[in-house]
Structure formats: structure tokens, C-alpha cells
Amino acid sequence: MKDDKLVKLIKNRPNEGLNKAIDIYAPLVKTIVARIIGYENGFDIEECVSDVFVELWKSIDRFDENKGILKNFLISISRNVAINYYRRKLDKQELIPLEENEIDLGFNLDNNLFDNINKEIIQSTLNGLGELDREIFIRRYFLYESVKEIAYELAVNTKLVENKLFRGKAKLKEILVNKGINI
């Protein structure tokens, strides 16, 4: 089903649209969530996957097909929901949380405006990469797949994947610096 039809279905008939989205994207979402919160948390994974599709429904009006495809939009939602879920679980366990100020991210995560601008710049930069480079980047840094998994899935050798990641990071850094994001 094409993105525009699925988006319209989610907007006009949410139950049917979300069921279709779940049929299409549940395995992808489950993989992303499991990689972030851990494979051993079966119940948590299912709960988080459900939260992802609820968030998709709530944020479907923000999806702009001119900026990307629905799959990437859902990947972004999946990552954010899973990371937030993981952080909430850590807080409940009273573990020492990792403070944002201990990580030099190069931009302020507390500022939603800058966060959204940075996301748009990164997304447009990724869209500027070649198809294979973009696929490798997304699989490695958004889906958290290992180099071996990526090489196997794309039917290339691991050295090629490593080289694409190395060159891609350098190219991405250069483009981001030129667009005003200091890394």
C-alpha cells in the first residue's frame, strides 16, 4: 500500500489504518524497540510497540511525504518512543540516569525548535547520500544493526559496509558543519 493511501486511511478510519500499518510495519518497529530496550523484555517490547503505533496515530498530521517516506517517519517515532520508554524504566528502577550534560552532542536537546531544525537538516542530509549509503547508515545508526547483519542483508562484504560508514560519517559531518551544526 502506498504511503499516501495509508496516511489517508489512518486519518479517516483510524482502526483500519492502524491495523494496516501494524500489518506492514510491526516487524520493523519490534526490531527497533527490541534493540533499544533489550530482547529479554518481551512484555515491555509489546507494550512499547503498541505505544509506537498510538504515537503514529497522534502524529500522523505531522507527516510530510515531501520530506520523506512513512517508513522513515515511523522509524523515527519508534526510536524516540523506545528511548523514552527505556528512560522511564530506568527511572523506576532508581538507577543513576545518564545526564545529558555528560555527553557533548553539539546541540541542545532541551530546545524543541533547534531539535526539530537539526532533525530536518540531518534528514535532508541523509536523503542526499546515495541509496546504498543511506540504507547502510539507517540500518547502523537508527536500527542498531551490526556491520555483519547489514552486510548479510544487503549481500555485500563487511569491509564495504565499514568503508561506507567511515566515508559516510566524514561526508555527513562535513555537510552538517556547513549547515551550521557543530559536531
Secondary structure, DSSP 8 states (H G I E B T S, - for coil): --HHHHHHHHHHSHHHHHHHHHHHHHHHHHHHHHHHH-TT-HHHHHHHHHHHHHHHHHHGGG--TTT--HHHHHHHHHHHHHHHHHHHHHHHTT-----GGGS--SS-TT-HHHHHHHHHHHHHHHHTS-HHHHHHHHHHHTS---HHHHHHHHT--HHHHHHHHHHHHHHHHHHHHHTT---
